[in-house]
Amino acid sequence: MPRYRTTQITTKNNRSKYNTTLYREVPEKNSDILLITQEGDRLDNLASEYYNDPNLWWFIARVNNLKSMNLEGGLQIRVPISTEDAIGI
C-alpha cells in the first residue's frame, strides 16, 4: 500500500510536488498489540513482523508519535492490528 496513494500532486513550472498528506486518527482498540521495545528494535522490522510489509514502518511511527526508525529499549508502543487507517484522507 503506497503511503502517498491518495495525496494530491501539484504541478507548477513543469515541476510536480506532493501536497501535504492528512491521515485519519487511529483510535485505540482492544485488539491493538502493546509492546515494550528492546534495545536494537526498529520500526521497519516491527512492520515486517506484524504487517508483512516493512514499508509500513511510518504507520507505527505515526500512531506512536515517533520521529526515528530506531527505538530505544523499554519504550511502550502500540501496533494497531489493522492497517485500514494507513491511508490519507
Rosetta blueprint (number, residue, H / E / L):
1 M L
2 P L
3 R L
4 Y L
5 R L
6 T L
7 T L
8 Q L
9 I E
10 T E
11 T E
12 K E
13 N L
14 N L
15 R E
16 S E
17 K E
18 Y E
19 N L
20 T L
21 T L
22 L L
23 Y E
24 R L
25 E L
26 V L
27 P L
28 E L
29 K L
30 N L
31 S L
32 D L
33 I E
34 L E
35 L E
36 I E
37 T L
38 Q L
39 E L
40 G L
41 D L
42 R E
43 L H
44 D H
45 N H
46 L H
47 A H
48 S H
49 E H
50 Y H
51 Y H
52 N L
53 D L
54 P H
55 N H
56 L H
57 W H
58 W H
59 F H
60 I H
61 A H
62 R H
63 V H
64 N L
65 N L
66 L L
67 K L
68 S L
69 M L
70 N E
71 L L
72 E L
73 G L
74 G L
75 L L
76 Q E
77 I E
78 R E
79 V E
80 P L
81 I L
82 S L
83 T L
84 E L
85 D L
86 A L
87 I L
88 G E
89 I L
